[in-house]
């Protein structure tokens, strides 16, 4: 027995000297998006460049499951959010105390933190862990338990932990701590403007509503257990203003009477008649040890609260008092559960600098992508190592025709529709599995894009489109003048112009500008059509590869000379054709940044 004990202790010391690290393979990435000035996509290597801290965490879940005790080393979540720089939309209520932080892992599991518990508590309370050291028992477990009891517990110390891992070290229960987290999103649940400030701040009662079983109207706290806490008046704006003893009812008790369902994606939004509001997460109320001290107070220093009352919400353990709410009027229980979505994201029309922050944020929320190889290569930094389902352009009619040159038009059309339907089913399968799918598209996804055949196979309102910068926008910048100087600019394809000659005639008569997409291959027929109503001296601009700064070019010519100019150019596909008298005045200028 003595040898067994020595062996066990040596094994424990050896194991404690090791660090549990991530599995081999591509480095996972963590995105930080939403209401931030600088969206980030961080690999494990990027995260390791931050200064790290170590915390102890005992992984006991509320249902009694135990998965070990560890020293976790990682980066405070607060440090990452400060780097990303949280920004709140301009409005009547600009404080961030009502913001929520949605965290998601690779399997689609989600949890919510409040802004306050990240920024008004010590940074070590919530970290993004990158490694772990187990805290093994030092004594021989056989002395007090049978193998079927202690062995499963000891096995937990040898399990593979998925990093990066969210560790909420201040929680009594480990339910919010998640492995393999993939995204952190800062969100505002109430972006609307606050109501007008009343002459006197007072509310004689408050309601508890939203996702509750029994909505409450509370005008008296006597039915609830009483509690007293000391609160420090230390705010970001006015500094320290003393200490008071407040008495009232625990927020937990009030919420429990309203009948809430345990939900890691729930938040509690507490507001006053003047629109001041604070947000708390389910976890900080019901999992954090300090949750029992959160108070709805009706007394201060033994006296009823009259000025700015009748009820105050007080979180006494916050390091700053800005989440205090005077004259509590409403407590809303809100679920922030996000469901799988289908995004179509415009990534811009060329260089990586033409992608929008909104597009980067949407890419970060995706679990899987639909993307052609060149977009995948160019934007891999923002996509991380998430799976690629397919490339929609593989089933576009021109590509299918090249792949199957021997098929009759009818057979080719049938095969194309079959493949396109199968593509839609693949996307739907991912959605059914709880995954958010992002289709990555060139330029503006709503202008002659390759995903159009998918749109018709999903119900109206299913697809969320994230705008992108079109080659049209960049071409206008290259031309460098008001291309709509005579009142309008018409965007069309050669086919659209051929099918509506009366429209072309009207445009020409008004001297308005036509911008033709996908027209280079039909330029001779296009010129013949336009010359019916435009003179041969009408100014024309050919803009090639707009958005690709190293190779974009603009050629100025006329309707008489445009065919010859197009013949000389090496590019035969990526180009826009502008026609109209507005192109004549002045000279073009390069786009900003060249």
C-alpha positions as CSV (number, residue, x, y, z in Angstrom):
1,X,0.0,0.0,0.0
2,X,2.9,2.4,0.8
3,X,4.5,1.7,-2.6
4,X,1.1,2.3,-4.3
5,X,0.8,5.6,-2.4
6,X,4.3,6.8,-3.4
7,X,3.6,5.8,-7.0
8,X,0.3,7.7,-7.0
9,X,2.0,10.8,-5.5
10,X,4.9,10.7,-8.0
11,X,2.4,10.3,-10.8
12,X,0.4,13.3,-9.5
13,X,3.5,15.5,-9.3
14,X,4.6,14.4,-12.7
15,X,1.1,15.2,-14.1
16,X,0.9,18.5,-12.3
17,X,4.2,19.6,-13.9
18,X,2.6,19.2,-17.3
19,X,0.3,21.6,-19.1
20,X,-2.9,20.4,-20.8
21,X,-2.7,22.0,-24.2
22,X,-4.9,22.0,-27.3
23,X,-5.1,19.2,-29.8
24,X,-2.9,19.0,-32.8
25,X,-4.1,20.4,-36.1
26,X,-5.0,23.8,-37.4
27,X,-5.0,26.6,-34.8
28,X,-8.6,27.4,-33.7
29,X,-9.6,31.0,-34.0
30,X,-11.7,33.3,-31.8
31,X,-13.6,36.2,-33.3
32,X,-14.6,39.4,-31.4
33,X,-17.3,41.3,-33.1
34,X,-20.5,43.2,-32.7
35,X,-20.4,46.7,-31.1
36,X,-16.6,47.0,-31.4
37,X,-14.5,49.5,-33.3
38,X,-12.0,46.9,-34.3
39,X,-13.4,43.4,-35.0
40,X,-10.7,40.8,-34.4
41,X,-10.1,37.2,-35.5
42,X,-7.4,35.7,-33.2
43,X,-5.6,32.4,-33.4
44,X,-4.3,30.7,-30.4
45,X,-0.9,32.0,-31.3
46,X,-2.3,35.6,-31.3
47,X,-3.9,35.0,-27.9
48,X,-0.7,33.7,-26.4
49,X,0.9,37.1,-27.3
50,X,-1.2,38.8,-24.6
51,X,-0.2,38.9,-21.0
52,X,-1.7,35.9,-19.2
53,X,-2.9,35.2,-15.7
54,X,-3.6,32.0,-13.8
55,X,-6.8,31.2,-11.9
56,X,-8.0,28.1,-10.1
57,X,-11.3,26.7,-11.1
58,X,-13.2,23.7,-9.7
59,X,-15.4,22.3,-12.4
60,X,-18.6,21.3,-10.5
61,X,-21.8,21.7,-12.5
62,X,-25.2,22.5,-11.0
63,X,-26.4,19.0,-11.8
64,X,-23.7,17.4,-9.7
65,X,-21.3,16.4,-12.5
66,X,-17.6,17.0,-11.6
67,X,-14.9,17.4,-14.4
68,X,-11.9,18.1,-12.3
69,X,-10.0,21.0,-10.7
70,X,-7.4,22.9,-12.7
71,X,-5.2,25.9,-12.7
72,X,-6.1,27.7,-15.9
73,X,-3.8,30.1,-17.6
74,X,-5.2,32.6,-20.1
75,X,-6.1,36.1,-21.1
76,X,-8.7,38.2,-19.3
77,X,-11.7,38.6,-21.5
78,X,-11.7,42.3,-20.5
79,X,-8.3,42.8,-22.1
80,X,-9.5,41.4,-25.4
81,X,-12.6,43.5,-25.4
82,X,-10.6,46.6,-24.6
83,X,-8.3,45.9,-27.6
84,X,-11.4,45.5,-29.8
85,X,-12.7,48.8,-28.3
86,X,-16.4,48.4,-27.5
87,X,-18.5,51.1,-29.2
88,X,-22.1,51.8,-28.5
89,X,-24.4,53.5,-31.0
90,X,-25.2,57.1,-30.5
91,X,-28.4,57.6,-28.5
92,X,-30.0,59.1,-25.5
93,X,-28.5,56.4,-23.3
94,X,-24.8,56.0,-24.1
95,X,-23.5,54.1,-21.1
96,X,-22.5,50.5,-21.8
97,X,-24.0,49.1,-18.6
98,X,-26.9,47.6,-20.6
99,X,-24.8,45.7,-23.1
100,X,-24.6,41.9,-23.3
101,X,-21.7,39.7,-24.4
102,X,-22.8,36.6,-26.3
103,X,-20.2,33.8,-26.4
104,X,-20.5,30.8,-28.6
105,X,-18.4,27.6,-29.1
106,X,-17.8,25.3,-32.1
107,X,-20.8,23.1,-31.3
108,X,-23.2,26.0,-31.2
109,X,-23.5,26.2,-27.4
110,X,-24.0,29.7,-26.2
111,X,-23.8,31.7,-23.0
112,X,-24.3,35.3,-22.0
113,X,-22.2,37.6,-19.9
114,X,-23.1,41.2,-18.9
115,X,-20.9,44.1,-19.7
116,X,-20.8,44.9,-16.0
117,X,-19.6,41.6,-14.8
118,X,-16.6,41.8,-17.2
119,X,-15.7,45.5,-16.6
120,X,-16.9,46.1,-13.0
121,X,-15.3,43.0,-11.5
122,X,-11.6,42.0,-11.2
123,X,-10.2,41.0,-14.6
124,X,-9.2,37.5,-13.3
125,X,-12.9,36.6,-12.8
126,X,-13.4,35.8,-16.5
127,X,-10.6,34.6,-18.7
128,X,-10.1,33.0,-22.1
129,X,-7.9,30.0,-21.1
130,X,-5.2,28.6,-23.3
131,X,-3.7,25.9,-21.1
132,X,-4.5,24.0,-17.8
133,X,-2.7,22.2,-15.0
134,X,-4.7,19.6,-13.0
135,X,-4.9,19.8,-9.2
136,X,-4.7,16.2,-8.3
137,X,-5.5,14.8,-4.8
138,X,-2.3,14.1,-2.8
139,X,-3.6,11.1,-0.9
140,X,-4.4,7.6,-1.9
141,X,-8.0,7.6,-2.9
142,X,-8.4,3.9,-2.2
143,X,-8.4,4.6,1.6
144,X,-11.8,6.3,1.4
145,X,-13.6,5.2,-1.9
146,X,-13.9,2.2,-4.1
147,X,-12.5,2.4,-7.7
148,X,-15.9,2.8,-9.3
149,X,-16.2,6.1,-7.3
150,X,-12.8,7.7,-7.5
151,X,-11.5,6.4,-10.9
152,X,-14.1,8.4,-13.0
153,X,-13.1,11.5,-11.1
154,X,-9.4,10.9,-11.6
155,X,-10.0,10.2,-15.3
156,X,-11.3,13.8,-15.7
157,X,-7.7,15.1,-15.1
158,X,-6.5,13.3,-18.1
159,X,-9.2,14.4,-20.5
160,X,-8.5,16.5,-23.5
161,X,-9.6,20.1,-22.9
162,X,-10.7,22.2,-25.9
163,X,-9.0,25.6,-26.1
164,X,-9.6,28.4,-26.2
165,X,-11.9,27.9,-23.2
166,X,-14.1,30.4,-21.4
167,X,-13.5,30.2,-17.6
168,X,-15.8,32.1,-15.3
169,X,-13.8,31.7,-12.2
170,X,-16.2,33.6,-10.0
171,X,-19.0,31.2,-10.5
172,X,-19.9,28.6,-7.9
173,X,-21.1,26.3,-10.7
174,X,-19.2,25.6,-14.0
175,X,-22.2,25.7,-16.3
176,X,-21.1,28.9,-18.1
177,X,-17.5,27.8,-18.7
178,X,-17.2,26.5,-22.2
179,X,-14.5,24.7,-24.2
180,X,-13.6,25.5,-27.9
181,X,-15.2,29.0,-27.8
182,X,-15.2,30.5,-31.3
183,X,-16.9,33.9,-31.1
184,X,-17.5,36.8,-28.7
185,X,-20.2,39.2,-29.8
186,X,-21.1,42.5,-28.0
187,X,-24.8,43.3,-28.5
188,X,-27.3,45.9,-27.5
189,X,-30.7,44.6,-26.7
190,X,-32.4,48.0,-26.4
191,X,-30.8,50.4,-29.0
192,X,-33.8,52.7,-29.1
193,X,-33.6,56.1,-27.6
194,X,-34.5,56.6,-23.9
195,X,-37.8,58.3,-22.9
196,X,-37.9,61.9,-21.8
197,X,-36.6,62.5,-18.3
198,X,-39.5,63.0,-15.9
199,X,-39.6,66.1,-13.6
200,X,-39.4,63.9,-10.5
201,X,-37.7,60.5,-10.6
202,X,-40.0,58.1,-8.8
203,X,-41.8,54.8,-9.3
204,X,-44.2,53.6,-6.8
205,X,-44.0,50.0,-8.1
206,X,-42.2,47.9,-10.6
207,X,-43.1,45.0,-12.9
208,X,-41.3,41.7,-13.6
209,X,-42.2,40.5,-17.1
210,X,-40.9,38.9,-20.3
211,X,-39.9,35.3,-20.2
212,X,-41.6,34.5,-16.9
213,X,-44.4,32.1,-15.9
214,X,-46.1,34.6,-13.5
215,X,-45.6,38.3,-14.3
216,X,-45.5,40.4,-11.2
217,X,-46.4,43.9,-10.1
218,X,-44.4,44.7,-7.0
219,X,-45.4,47.6,-4.8
220,X,-44.3,46.1,-1.5
221,X,-41.3,44.0,-0.6
222,X,-42.7,42.6,2.6
223,X,-43.6,39.1,1.1
224,X,-39.9,38.6,0.3
225,X,-37.0,37.7,2.6
226,X,-35.1,40.8,3.9
227,X,-31.4,41.4,3.5
228,X,-29.1,44.3,4.1
229,X,-25.8,45.1,2.4
230,X,-23.4,48.0,2.4
231,X,-23.1,49.8,-0.9
232,X,-20.3,52.1,-2.0
233,X,-21.2,55.2,-4.1
234,X,-18.2,55.2,-6.4
235,X,-19.0,56.1,-10.0
236,X,-17.1,56.7,-13.1
237,X,-18.5,60.2,-13.5
238,X,-18.5,61.8,-10.0
239,X,-16.1,59.6,-8.1
240,X,-16.6,58.5,-4.4
241,X,-19.7,59.7,-2.6
242,X,-19.7,57.6,0.6
243,X,-21.1,54.4,1.9
244,X,-24.7,53.5,2.8
245,X,-26.5,50.5,4.3
246,X,-29.4,49.5,2.1
247,X,-32.1,47.0,2.9
248,X,-34.5,45.1,0.7
249,X,-35.2,41.9,-1.1
250,X,-32.7,39.7,-3.0
251,X,-33.2,39.9,-6.8
252,X,-33.1,36.1,-6.9
253,X,-36.2,35.8,-4.7
254,X,-38.2,38.2,-6.8
255,X,-37.2,36.5,-10.1
256,X,-37.9,33.1,-8.6
257,X,-41.4,34.1,-7.6
258,X,-42.0,35.3,-11.2
259,X,-41.1,31.8,-12.3
260,X,-38.1,32.0,-14.5
261,X,-36.6,29.0,-16.4
262,X,-32.9,28.3,-16.0
263,X,-31.3,29.7,-19.1
264,X,-27.7,30.5,-19.7
265,X,-28.8,32.8,-22.5
266,X,-31.1,34.9,-20.4
267,X,-30.5,38.4,-19.2
268,X,-32.3,40.7,-16.8
269,X,-32.8,44.3,-18.0
270,X,-33.6,46.6,-15.1
271,X,-34.8,50.1,-16.0
272,X,-36.2,53.4,-14.6
273,X,-38.8,55.8,-15.9
274,X,-36.1,58.1,-17.3
275,X,-34.6,55.2,-19.4
276,X,-31.6,54.5,-17.2
277,X,-31.0,50.8,-17.3
278,X,-28.6,48.1,-16.3
279,X,-28.2,44.5,-17.6
280,X,-27.3,41.4,-15.6
281,X,-26.8,37.9,-16.9
282,X,-28.5,34.8,-15.7
283,X,-25.2,33.4,-14.6
284,X,-24.1,36.3,-12.4
285,X,-27.5,36.2,-10.6
286,X,-27.8,32.4,-10.2
287,X,-24.4,30.9,-10.6
288,X,-22.0,33.5,-9.2
289,X,-21.5,33.4,-5.4
290,X,-22.2,37.1,-5.3
291,X,-25.6,36.7,-6.9
292,X,-27.3,36.3,-3.6
293,X,-26.2,39.8,-2.6
294,X,-27.9,41.6,-5.6
295,X,-30.6,43.6,-4.0
296,X,-33.8,45.5,-4.8
297,X,-33.7,48.0,-1.9
298,X,-36.6,50.0,-0.4
299,X,-34.6,51.3,2.6
300,X,-31.4,53.3,3.0
301,X,-29.8,53.6,6.4
302,X,-33.0,52.4,8.0
303,X,-35.3,54.9,6.3
304,X,-37.6,54.4,3.3
305,X,-36.1,55.5,0.0
306,X,-38.1,58.6,-1.1
307,X,-35.8,60.7,-3.2
308,X,-35.2,59.0,-6.5
309,X,-37.2,56.0,-5.2
310,X,-39.2,54.1,-4.1
311,X,-37.0,51.1,-5.1
312,X,-33.2,51.0,-5.9
313,X,-31.4,48.1,-7.6
314,X,-28.0,47.7,-5.9
315,X,-25.2,45.4,-7.1
316,X,-22.9,45.9,-4.0
317,X,-20.0,43.9,-5.3
318,X,-19.4,45.9,-8.4
319,X,-16.2,47.9,-8.3
320,X,-18.1,50.9,-9.6
321,X,-21.7,51.9,-8.9
322,X,-22.9,52.8,-12.4
323,X,-25.1,49.8,-12.6
324,X,-27.2,51.1,-9.7
325,X,-30.7,51.9,-10.9
326,X,-32.8,54.4,-9.0
327,X,-36.6,54.3,-9.2
328,X,-36.8,50.8,-10.6
329,X,-39.8,50.6,-12.8
330,X,-39.4,47.4,-14.8
331,X,-37.4,44.2,-14.8
332,X,-37.5,42.4,-18.1
333,X,-36.4,38.7,-18.5
334,X,-35.0,38.3,-22.1
335,X,-33.6,35.3,-23.8
336,X,-30.7,36.1,-26.1
337,X,-30.5,32.7,-27.7
338,X,-29.4,33.1,-31.3
339,X,-30.7,30.5,-33.8
340,X,-29.0,29.3,-37.0
341,X,-29.1,31.8,-39.8
342,X,-28.3,31.9,-43.5
343,X,-26.2,34.9,-44.4
344,X,-25.1,36.2,-47.8
345,X,-22.1,38.4,-47.2
346,X,-20.6,40.7,-49.8
347,X,-16.8,40.7,-49.3
348,X,-16.1,43.6,-51.7
349,X,-15.1,43.6,-55.3
350,X,-11.4,43.0,-55.1
351,X,-8.7,43.7,-52.5
352,X,-9.1,42.8,-48.9
353,X,-9.3,46.4,-47.8
354,X,-12.7,46.8,-49.5
355,X,-14.5,44.4,-47.0
356,X,-16.7,46.1,-44.5
357,X,-16.6,45.8,-40.7
358,X,-20.2,44.5,-40.9
359,X,-19.1,41.7,-43.2
360,X,-16.2,40.8,-40.9
361,X,-18.6,40.6,-38.0
362,X,-21.0,38.4,-39.9
363,X,-18.2,36.1,-41.0
364,X,-17.3,35.7,-37.4
365,X,-20.8,34.6,-36.5
366,X,-20.8,31.8,-39.1
367,X,-20.1,28.2,-38.3
368,X,-19.6,27.0,-41.9
369,X,-19.0,28.8,-45.2
370,X,-20.1,28.5,-48.8
371,X,-17.3,30.1,-50.8
372,X,-15.2,29.9,-54.0
373,X,-11.5,29.0,-53.5
374,X,-10.2,32.5,-54.3
375,X,-12.4,34.2,-51.7
376,X,-11.4,31.5,-49.2
377,X,-7.8,32.2,-49.8
378,X,-8.1,35.9,-49.7
379,X,-10.2,36.1,-46.5
380,X,-9.0,33.1,-44.6
381,X,-7.9,35.5,-41.8
382,X,-11.5,36.3,-41.0
383,X,-12.8,32.8,-41.7
384,X,-10.5,31.0,-39.4
385,X,-10.4,27.2,-39.9
386,X,-14.2,26.8,-40.2
387,X,-15.4,24.2,-42.7
388,X,-16.3,25.0,-46.3
389,X,-19.5,23.3,-47.5
390,X,-19.2,23.9,-51.2
391,X,-18.7,26.4,-54.0
392,X,-21.9,27.7,-55.6
393,X,-20.1,28.8,-58.7
394,X,-19.4,25.2,-59.5
395,X,-23.0,24.8,-60.5
396,X,-23.5,28.1,-62.4
397,X,-24.7,27.5,-66.0
398,X,-21.5,28.6,-67.8
399,X,-19.3,26.4,-65.5
400,X,-21.6,23.4,-66.0
401,X,-21.5,23.9,-69.7
402,X,-17.7,23.8,-69.7
403,X,-17.8,20.7,-67.5
404,X,-20.3,18.9,-69.7
405,X,-19.8,20.1,-73.3
406,X,-21.4,17.0,-74.8
407,X,-24.7,17.3,-73.1
408,X,-27.8,18.7,-75.0
409,X,-29.2,22.0,-73.8
410,X,-32.1,20.2,-72.2
411,X,-29.9,17.6,-70.5
412,X,-27.5,20.3,-69.3
413,X,-30.4,22.4,-67.9
414,X,-31.7,19.3,-66.0
415,X,-28.3,18.4,-64.6
416,X,-27.7,22.0,-63.5
417,X,-31.0,22.3,-61.7
418,X,-30.3,19.0,-60.0
419,X,-26.9,20.1,-58.7
420,X,-28.3,23.5,-57.6
421,X,-31.1,21.8,-55.6
422,X,-28.5,19.5,-54.0
423,X,-26.5,22.5,-53.0
424,X,-29.5,24.1,-51.3
425,X,-30.1,20.8,-49.5
426,X,-26.6,20.8,-48.2
427,X,-27.0,24.3,-46.8
428,X,-30.4,23.3,-45.3
429,X,-28.8,20.3,-43.6
430,X,-26.2,22.5,-41.9
431,X,-29.0,24.8,-40.7
432,X,-30.9,21.9,-39.4
433,X,-27.8,20.9,-37.4
434,X,-27.8,24.2,-35.7
435,X,-25.1,25.8,-37.7
436,X,-25.1,29.4,-39.1
437,X,-24.1,29.3,-42.8
438,X,-22.5,32.2,-44.6
439,X,-22.4,32.4,-48.4
440,X,-19.5,34.6,-49.4
441,X,-20.1,36.7,-52.5
442,X,-18.2,39.1,-54.6
443,X,-19.1,42.8,-54.5
444,X,-22.8,43.6,-53.8
445,X,-24.6,40.3,-53.3
446,X,-27.9,41.8,-54.8
447,X,-26.5,42.6,-58.2
448,X,-26.2,39.7,-60.6
449,X,-24.5,37.4,-58.1
450,X,-23.8,33.7,-58.3
451,X,-26.0,32.7,-55.3
452,X,-29.3,33.8,-57.0
453,X,-30.4,30.3,-57.7
454,X,-30.1,29.5,-54.0
455,X,-32.3,32.4,-53.0
456,X,-35.4,30.9,-54.7
457,X,-35.0,27.7,-52.7
458,X,-35.4,29.2,-49.3
459,X,-38.5,30.9,-47.8
460,X,-38.9,34.7,-48.0
461,X,-37.1,36.3,-45.1
462,X,-34.8,33.4,-44.4
463,X,-31.7,34.9,-46.0
464,X,-29.9,37.8,-44.3
465,X,-27.9,39.9,-46.7
466,X,-24.8,41.8,-45.6
467,X,-24.0,44.5,-48.1
468,X,-20.7,44.7,-49.9
469,X,-18.8,47.3,-52.0
470,X,-19.6,46.8,-55.6
471,X,-17.3,47.2,-58.6
472,X,-19.8,49.9,-59.6
473,X,-18.8,52.0,-56.5
474,X,-15.0,51.6,-57.2
475,X,-15.5,52.3,-60.9
476,X,-17.2,55.6,-60.1
477,X,-14.3,56.5,-57.9
478,X,-11.8,55.7,-60.7
479,X,-13.8,57.8,-63.2
480,X,-13.7,60.6,-60.7
481,X,-16.7,62.7,-61.6
482,X,-20.5,62.9,-61.2
483,X,-21.6,60.1,-63.5
484,X,-25.3,61.0,-62.8
485,X,-24.8,64.7,-63.7
486,X,-27.9,64.7,-65.9
487,X,-30.2,63.2,-63.3
488,X,-29.8,59.4,-63.3
489,X,-27.5,56.4,-64.0
490,X,-29.0,53.1,-65.2
491,X,-27.2,49.9,-64.3
492,X,-28.0,47.1,-66.8
493,X,-26.7,44.0,-68.6
494,X,-26.5,43.7,-72.5
495,X,-29.6,41.4,-72.4
496,X,-31.6,43.9,-70.3
497,X,-30.8,46.7,-72.8
498,X,-31.6,44.6,-75.8
499,X,-35.0,43.6,-74.3
500,X,-36.0,47.2,-73.7
501,X,-35.0,49.5,-76.6
502,X,-37.5,52.1,-75.6
503,X,-35.7,52.5,-72.3
504,X,-32.3,53.0,-74.1
505,X,-33.9,55.6,-76.3
506,X,-35.3,57.5,-73.3
507,X,-31.9,57.4,-71.5
508,X,-30.1,58.7,-74.6
509,X,-32.6,61.5,-75.1
510,X,-32.1,62.7,-71.5
511,X,-28.3,62.4,-71.7
512,X,-28.2,60.1,-68.7
513,X,-25.5,57.5,-68.1
514,X,-25.6,53.8,-68.7
515,X,-23.4,51.4,-66.7
516,X,-23.2,47.9,-68.3
517,X,-22.2,44.9,-66.3
518,X,-20.9,41.7,-68.0
519,X,-20.8,43.4,-71.4
520,X,-17.3,43.0,-72.7
521,X,-18.1,39.7,-74.5
522,X,-21.1,41.3,-76.2
523,X,-19.5,44.7,-76.9
524,X,-20.0,44.7,-80.7
525,X,-23.7,44.0,-80.4
526,X,-24.0,46.5,-77.6
527,X,-22.4,49.3,-79.6
528,X,-24.7,48.6,-82.5
529,X,-27.7,48.9,-80.3
530,X,-26.5,52.1,-78.6
531,X,-25.6,53.8,-81.9
532,X,-29.3,53.9,-82.8
533,X,-29.7,56.7,-80.3
534,X,-26.2,57.9,-79.2
535,X,-23.8,59.6,-81.6
536,X,-20.4,58.0,-82.3
537,X,-18.7,60.8,-80.3
538,X,-20.5,60.0,-77.1
539,X,-17.9,59.5,-74.3
540,X,-17.3,55.9,-73.1
541,X,-15.2,54.6,-70.2
542,X,-14.0,51.0,-69.8
543,X,-13.1,50.2,-66.2
544,X,-11.2,46.9,-65.8
545,X,-10.8,44.9,-62.6
546,X,-12.2,47.6,-60.4
547,X,-11.2,46.9,-56.8
548,X,-7.9,45.2,-57.6
549,X,-5.6,48.2,-57.0
550,X,-2.6,46.6,-58.6
551,X,-4.3,45.9,-61.9
552,X,-7.4,48.1,-62.1
553,X,-7.4,50.4,-65.2
554,X,-9.7,52.9,-66.9
555,X,-9.7,53.5,-70.7
556,X,-11.4,56.7,-72.0
557,X,-12.8,56.4,-75.5
558,X,-15.9,57.1,-77.5
559,X,-18.7,54.9,-78.9
560,X,-16.9,54.9,-82.2
561,X,-13.6,53.7,-80.6
562,X,-14.8,51.4,-77.8
563,X,-14.7,48.1,-79.8
564,X,-11.1,48.7,-80.8
565,X,-10.1,49.7,-77.3
566,X,-11.7,46.6,-75.8
567,X,-9.9,44.4,-78.4
568,X,-6.6,45.8,-77.2
569,X,-7.2,45.0,-73.5
570,X,-6.0,41.7,-72.1
571,X,-9.0,41.4,-69.7
572,X,-12.1,40.1,-71.4
573,X,-14.5,39.6,-68.5
574,X,-14.0,41.8,-65.4
575,X,-15.0,45.1,-66.7
576,X,-17.8,47.7,-66.7
577,X,-18.8,49.9,-69.6
578,X,-20.0,53.5,-69.0
579,X,-21.7,55.4,-71.8
580,X,-23.0,59.0,-71.6
581,X,-22.2,62.7,-71.9
582,X,-21.5,63.0,-68.1
583,X,-18.2,61.3,-68.8
584,X,-16.9,64.2,-70.9
585,X,-16.2,67.0,-68.4
586,X,-12.8,66.9,-66.6
587,X,-10.5,64.0,-66.3
588,X,-10.6,60.9,-64.2
589,X,-8.7,60.5,-60.9
590,X,-7.5,57.4,-59.1
591,X,-9.4,56.2,-56.1
592,X,-8.2,57.2,-52.6
593,X,-5.4,55.0,-51.3
594,X,-3.6,54.4,-54.6
